[in-house]
Amino acid sequence: MAEQIEKVSIIISRGSLEGVYPGLIMANGARMEGIDVTVFFTFFGLDAVIDKRMDNLSVATVGNQAMRMPGGLKMPTLLGAIPGMSAFATYMMKKEMEKIDIPPVREFIEMISDTGAEIFACKATVDMFHLTKDDFCPQVNEIITVGEFYEKSQGASIIFT
Amino acid sequence: MATKEYAGKTVETTDDGYLINASDWNEEIAKEIAKEEGIEELNDRHMTVINFMREVFEKTGEGPSIRKLTKESGVPTKELYELFPKGPAKKAARIAGIPKPKGCI
């Protein structure tokens, strides 16, 4: 049998609801399996750990080729641009996630942090967007450089989302 | 499928060691499975988790998600990971004598 995965480093680079959740689910799922986890938020993915924004992430309804309307028809991009469409899709997705016990972003981040996973924010993005440590939720352990990210990922499989 | 002997009782298990019949379970069996999972002694807090899992399983036919477990059993996430290091959902389910959890959360 091949060696078991002992450690993963998950990079979350997108800030839409559907961009953030896969990484969070994989991080939590890894801890459930006893795998060590580092989560690194970068670029727009930082919104998921910015205290003032993390409760208001939304689904991208424009430029998403797999977006469907209720009933299953493909949603034309122009329709996705109508005001309220993203809010509606976000509402629907949150409702469905709650049904299968996927927590809201803030609760999920707290949960992942409580499992013993380490959570980091990307320094380059922090500098670019003029953020400080105070802008983040308390679960963010540290703001680190790419180099430090690789140091912390020693021996880990790196997953980019 | 396999058979195993725990606490003087022969029970059927899956290949990865979960009891096939939750009704075969008793606390003595739980203690022996716990040892196999590296938990030398089951304390009250372990038992809170295990009993809660069994309760949910009896009601719904499935073990609880970790989220439900931590919210409703009164054992917070941090403690759960301390009680069952290296994979609480699976370990606790196995010790509780219920099937391997199927959910992703």
Interface residues (C-beta under 8 A of the other chain):
Chain A: I25 N28 G29 R31 M32 E33 G34 I100 D101 I102 P103 M111 D114 T115 G116
Chain B: S65 I66 R67 K68 T70 P76 T77 K78 Y81 P85 K86 G87 P88 A89 K90 G103 C104 I105
